[in-house]
């Protein structure tokens, strides 16, 4: 054991973490992040979100159009700004059109957030920094998002940059302040390019309320170059908005009013051009928050409510550097507070607050008297999340989650069988079909259109879902023969081509 401890990597990890116990926890967290990276390509892109955003990025590479994201060949995608598409498209260009390449930049953004959080926690103690990393990577939503093709990780990175910069500008050393006061506005610009004006709300709401609550308005606000900083924000973000409106007129009206007003204020908003608004009772975002930070929402509250040590540690945590704790609380709960009034919400909406909650939780757990008990709890939870990450690809395939939420298998079967000029047709074509066919998958709007395609000179493969098979007219179903079923999707071909069927 002593020889093991003398190994150079172990010694460096111990020096980084501050103690052997913290080093073991840090090693588990790093292993969890590494396993998440290694499993990024082990299951297909899921419809609708992942496959849609990956396909938009693929088309961006194909067209070399870095201004307008395209929902399909003729429809621009006005739902989100391009930052997440830019990084995904760049990865696809570098590493090829595949799941790993599509998910890789989102893992790197999660890694960047982890570094920013570590740099905040470690200012108080190295152990606190390690615990913050464990709480961050061990949170269900953060772990899932760090490797999912979505726009939320880009927004969370932008918010984390600004929130960290605001605190360091207020309380950092003079050298830090000169740098961080500008990074605050850079983070705002990245947020505008990641998801739009909501980024301003998720930064300015908690920082503004905290500044007022702390009674330090006159001390903190003059440290920011507000006029020049906002000009820097506009200089970075505004050109894309203007170019996007110029290329596809109507973008600003839909994006600013539709996506940033009606989506949140109008319950069941039916103006969504790219899907269906997700209507939930107002306040459901707090339930989402509890689920998104699992397993911590199950493990940590009982420690506070049911133990004397937990209550004392929480009280001491807020008594020690109260502005710091209240700042983290404002940061962590700002998304849930804001979206409490929204009628249409999604599970990842609380993600930008999870980094703040991770640091807040670490500041409390670091003051827990029984450190060995906390270390065992954290190690056990991270080990559980590690097993969950390892098991997910296997479960995804064994439980048909992959084939029920992605057309990858059906498209790959078509690609192995097709001859020149043979197309693949879908009724209500999923985005995964477009991504894996490199945009060649075609859509027949209904059974009648499918009939017309088969009446033509072309010979096509057809992929149908179960309910679409049941709805086929007898004349059409008699002309096609099943090749193979892939979960929700079944690949068909005309009978004269059935000799090419897969074994």
ChimeraX attribute file (.defattr): number of C-alpha atoms within 10 A of each C-alpha:
attribute: neighborCount
match mode: 1-to-1
recipient: residues
	/A:1	5
	/A:2	6
	/A:3	6
	/A:4	10
	/A:5	12
	/A:6	11
	/A:7	10
	/A:8	10
	/A:9	11
	/A:10	16
	/A:11	16
	/A:12	13
	/A:13	17
	/A:14	19
	/A:15	14
	/A:16	18
	/A:17	24
	/A:18	18
	/A:19	15
	/A:20	16
	/A:21	17
	/A:22	23
	/A:23	22
	/A:24	18
	/A:25	25
	/A:26	23
	/A:27	18
	/A:28	19
	/A:29	26
	/A:30	15
	/A:31	15
	/A:32	25
	/A:33	21
	/A:34	13
	/A:35	15
	/A:36	19
	/A:37	17
	/A:38	13
	/A:39	16
	/A:40	21
	/A:41	18
	/A:42	14
	/A:43	20
	/A:44	25
	/A:45	31
	/A:46	24
	/A:47	18
	/A:48	14
	/A:49	16
	/A:50	21
	/A:51	28
	/A:52	24
	/A:53	30
	/A:54	31
	/A:55	30
	/A:56	26
	/A:57	32
	/A:58	29
	/A:59	24
	/A:60	24
	/A:61	20
	/A:62	13
	/A:63	10
	/A:64	11
	/A:65	12
	/A:66	17
	/A:67	18
	/A:68	23
	/A:69	25
	/A:70	20
	/A:71	20
	/A:72	15
	/A:73	8
	/A:74	7
	/A:75	13
	/A:76	16
	/A:77	20
	/A:78	25
	/A:79	20
	/A:80	18
	/A:81	24
	/A:82	27
	/A:83	19
	/A:84	25
	/A:85	28
	/A:86	20
	/A:87	19
	/A:88	28
	/A:89	29
	/A:90	18
	/A:91	22
	/A:92	24
	/A:93	17
	/A:94	10
	/A:95	13
	/A:96	14
	/A:97	20
	/A:98	17
	/A:99	24
	/A:100	23
	/A:101	21
	/A:102	33
	/A:103	26
	/A:104	24
	/A:105	25
	/A:106	25
	/A:107	24
	/A:108	15
	/A:109	22
	/A:110	24
	/A:111	16
	/A:112	15
	/A:113	24
	/A:114	21
	/A:115	14
	/A:116	18
	/A:117	23
	/A:118	21
	/A:119	15
	/A:120	19
	/A:121	23
	/A:122	19
	/A:123	10
	/A:124	12
	/A:125	14
	/A:126	21
	/A:127	24
	/A:128	27
	/A:129	29
	/A:130	28
	/A:131	29
	/A:132	30
	/A:133	27
	/A:134	25
	/A:135	27
	/A:136	29
	/A:137	26
	/A:138	27
	/A:139	25
	/A:140	17
	/A:141	22
	/A:142	25
	/A:143	21
	/A:144	16
	/A:145	20
	/A:146	26
	/A:147	26
	/A:148	27
	/A:149	27
	/A:150	22
	/A:151	22
	/A:152	22
	/A:153	27
	/A:154	25
	/A:155	29
	/A:156	29
	/A:157	26
	/A:158	29
	/A:159	29
	/A:160	28
	/A:161	25
	/A:162	30
	/A:163	26
	/A:164	21
	/A:165	25
	/A:166	25
	/A:167	20
	/A:168	20
	/A:169	25
	/A:170	21
	/A:171	13
	/A:172	14
	/A:173	10
	/A:174	12
	/A:175	9
	/A:176	14
	/A:177	20
	/A:178	15
	/A:179	13
	/A:180	23
	/A:181	22
	/A:182	22
	/A:183	22
	/A:184	27
	/A:185	27
	/A:186	24
	/A:187	26
	/A:188	33
	/A:189	26
	/A:190	23
	/A:191	30
	/A:192	26
	/A:193	24
	/A:194	27
	/A:195	24
	/A:196	24
	/A:197	17
	/A:198	17
	/A:199	24
	/A:200	17
	/A:201	17
	/A:202	27
	/A:203	26
	/A:204	18
	/A:205	16
	/A:206	22
	/A:207	21
	/A:208	14
	/A:209	13
	/A:210	20
	/A:211	18
	/A:212	12
	/A:213	13
	/A:214	13
	/A:215	11
	/A:216	13
	/A:217	13
	/A:218	10
	/A:219	10
	/A:220	15
	/A:221	15
	/A:222	10
	/A:223	14
	/A:224	19
	/A:225	13
	/A:226	14
	/A:227	8
	/A:228	12
	/A:229	18
	/A:230	17
	/A:231	14
	/A:232	17
	/A:233	21
	/A:234	17
	/A:235	13
	/A:236	17
	/A:237	21
	/A:238	16
	/A:239	10
	/A:240	17
	/A:241	19
	/A:242	14
	/A:243	13
	/A:244	22
	/A:245	16
	/A:246	12
	/A:247	12
	/A:248	15
	/A:249	12
	/A:250	12
	/A:251	20
	/A:252	17
	/A:253	12
	/A:254	18
	/A:255	18
	/A:256	15
	/A:257	12
	/A:258	21
	/A:259	23
	/A:260	16
	/A:261	13
	/A:262	21
	/A:263	22
	/A:264	21
	/A:265	16
	/A:266	16
	/A:267	18
	/A:268	17
	/A:269	18
	/A:270	13
	/A:271	15
	/A:272	15
	/A:273	14
	/A:274	12
	/A:275	9
	/A:276	12
	/A:277	21
	/A:278	14
	/A:279	18
	/A:280	15
	/A:281	13
	/A:282	15
	/A:283	17
	/A:284	20
	/A:285	27
	/A:286	17
	/A:287	11
	/A:288	18
	/A:289	22
	/A:290	14
	/A:291	17
	/A:292	23
	/A:293	24
	/A:294	18
	/A:295	18
	/A:296	20
	/A:297	14
	/A:298	12
	/A:299	13
	/A:300	15
	/A:301	12
	/A:302	11
	/A:303	15
	/A:304	16
	/A:305	11
	/A:306	10
	/A:307	12
	/A:308	11
	/A:309	16
	/A:310	22
	/A:311	15
	/A:312	15
	/A:313	21
	/A:314	20
	/A:315	14
	/A:316	16
	/A:317	22
	/A:318	16
	/A:319	11
	/A:320	14
	/A:321	10
	/A:322	13
	/A:323	17
	/A:324	16
	/A:325	21
	/A:326	16
	/A:327	21
	/A:328	27
	/A:329	19
	/A:330	21
	/A:331	28
	/A:332	24
	/A:333	20
	/A:334	24
	/A:335	25
	/A:336	23
	/A:337	17
	/A:338	16
	/A:339	21
	/A:340	17
	/A:341	16
	/A:342	23
	/A:343	23
	/A:344	23
	/A:345	24
	/A:346	14
	/A:347	14
	/A:348	20
	/A:349	19
	/A:350	28
	/A:351	24
	/A:352	28
	/A:353	23
	/A:354	25
	/A:355	30
	/A:356	27
	/A:357	22
	/A:358	26
	/A:359	29
	/A:360	25
	/A:361	23
	/A:362	24
	/A:363	28
	/A:364	21
	/A:365	23
	/A:366	22
	/A:367	19
	/A:368	20
	/A:369	13
	/A:370	12
	/A:371	13
	/A:372	11
	/A:373	11
	/A:374	15
	/A:375	17
	/A:376	13
	/A:377	14
	/A:378	21
	/A:379	21
	/A:380	14
	/A:381	20
	/A:382	23
	/A:383	18
	/A:384	15
	/A:385	21
	/A:386	20
	/A:387	13
	/A:388	13
	/A:389	18
	/A:390	16
	/A:391	12
	/A:392	15
	/A:393	19
	/A:394	15
	/A:395	14
	/A:396	17
	/A:397	15
	/A:398	11
	/A:399	12
	/A:400	15
	/A:401	19
	/A:402	24
	/A:403	22
	/A:404	17
	/A:405	20
	/A:406	28
	/A:407	30
	/A:408	23
	/A:409	20
	/A:410	26
	/A:411	24
	/A:412	13
	/A:413	16
	/A:414	25
	/A:415	15
	/A:416	10
	/A:417	14
	/A:418	15
	/A:419	11
	/A:420	6
	/A:421	9
	/A:422	14
	/A:423	17
	/A:424	24
	/A:425	23
	/A:426	21
	/A:427	18
	/A:428	15
	/A:429	17
	/A:430	19
	/A:431	27
	/A:432	28
	/A:433	28
	/A:434	25
	/A:435	27
	/A:436	25
	/A:437	18
	/A:438	14
	/A:439	17
	/A:440	13
	/A:441	22
	/A:442	18
	/A:443	17
	/A:444	17
	/A:445	13
	/A:446	13
	/A:447	16
	/A:448	13
	/A:449	13
	/A:450	19
	/A:451	17
	/A:452	10
	/A:453	15
	/A:454	18
	/A:455	10
	/A:456	9
	/A:457	7
	/A:458	11
	/A:459	20
	/A:460	23
	/A:461	24
	/A:462	28
	/A:463	31
	/A:464	22
	/A:465	18
	/A:466	13
	/A:467	9
	/A:468	14
	/A:469	14
	/A:470	11
	/A:471	10
	/A:472	17
	/A:473	12
	/A:474	9
	/A:475	9
	/A:476	13
	/A:477	16
	/A:478	11
	/A:479	14
	/A:480	19
	/A:481	18
	/A:482	17
	/A:483	24
	/A:484	17
	/A:485	17
	/A:486	20
	/A:487	19
	/A:488	19
	/A:489	25
	/A:490	19
	/A:491	25
	/A:492	26
	/A:493	23
	/A:494	18
	/A:495	13
	/A:496	11
	/A:497	16
	/A:498	14
	/A:499	9
	/A:500	12
	/A:501	16
	/A:502	11
	/A:503	5
